[in-house]
Amino acid sequence: MRIIKYPQREQWAEITTRPRLDLSQLNATVASVLADVRKRGDEAVKEYEEKFDKVVLTSLAVSEQEMDEAEQLIGNDLKDAIILAHHNIKVFHISQRFVGQKIKTQEGVTCWQKSVAIEKVGLYIPGGTAPLFSTVLMLATPAKIAGCKEIVLCTPPNKEGKVNPAILYAARVAGVSKIFKAGGVQAIGAMAYGTESVPKVYKIFGPGNQYVMAAKQQVSLDEVAIDMPAGPSEVCVIADETANAEFVAADLLSQAEHGIDSQVLLITTSESKLEEIHQEVDKQLQVLPRKELASKALENSCYVLVKDYNEMMALTNLYAPEHLVIQTKNYEELAEKVINAGSVFLGKYACESAGDYASGTNHTLPTHGYATAYNGVNLDSYCRKITFQHLTEEGIRHIGHAVELMAEAEQLDAHKNAMSVRIKSLT
């Protein structure tokens, strides 16, 4: 990791730059696969599974027998952990339920909203270097609470055609309707367009590699909604002289191990603490099973020494991290100054891993600076707000003439007339 001491403001843009890949060839490949899946359905999905995941499939659907077998392969301790996490995620997301109110804007004019679940949602769960069964809980639990009628899940199988048993168990606990053995671009295409086996959905959720992200963005242009644009995972840790160097290093490495294009950023006001954390990162890195991946991610990352808390927060908000860990003596005060972040972890005991798994918050978050405009997945992500209004004769008398004047000013005579005929009917 690079060490940058007391950077000038003109250096901040470079510090907050994410790793960038040339996506021109990638986008062309993704478009070709999507078009093929749209045209040939299951046949294309199976061919791409053989090509990319090295597995020959006779059926895409996961059977009830496979679900039962998976449950037997999971140890009771892990089952208990999954059930605990599901409970906390459920409790937190239930608290987000929308309660609409009827609002009288004028006498005789009443307006309100009703929250309605998206009927069909698709969940993509990576299953490559890290089978993310925790993401099943994060995506399926709020979908179930919202009332989505069909929750479709796609995840890549291994070379024997089996889905990771923890993914299947988490799906059963969280209430997934249908599960299919499909990964990568072909899975996104199957859910976006529908195939003989995979139902077409209205919105797709879930993380993935650059190909999956590109596929989600392409299908969102004309076919289906997506949760958010996203890139590789990232964390920013802000620390002062009171921070626990061992904890900070562990938080940095917990994100670095995601992949070679991940990024971590440390911002601190203490030079001695920076050096202590630097040494601790090197120490912990040596014993990580995913050391090679983490080492590559650290090449994209840096330690930054700043003058004071004000610079610390200004640089943090410019970076707009997916995860923000605040390990300072005044973390509550600094929390009030957070403007751009996906999810924030306060104090030395709130590790980012807690939010990834079991605290109850959702770990599907905006990355790549999108936290300036997007929030993470929540209950509202699975709902639409439909607006209603009711006008009485009194309401027409109160707003009718204003509507006529405004429609006339916009030269929309039919709009004006729709109100005018109602006004005339009252005389």
Summary of the structure (lengths in Angstrom):
residues: 427
radius of gyration: 25.2
end to end distance: 77.9
largest distance: 85.4
contacts: 1460
relative contact order: 0.15
helix: 47%
strand: 17%
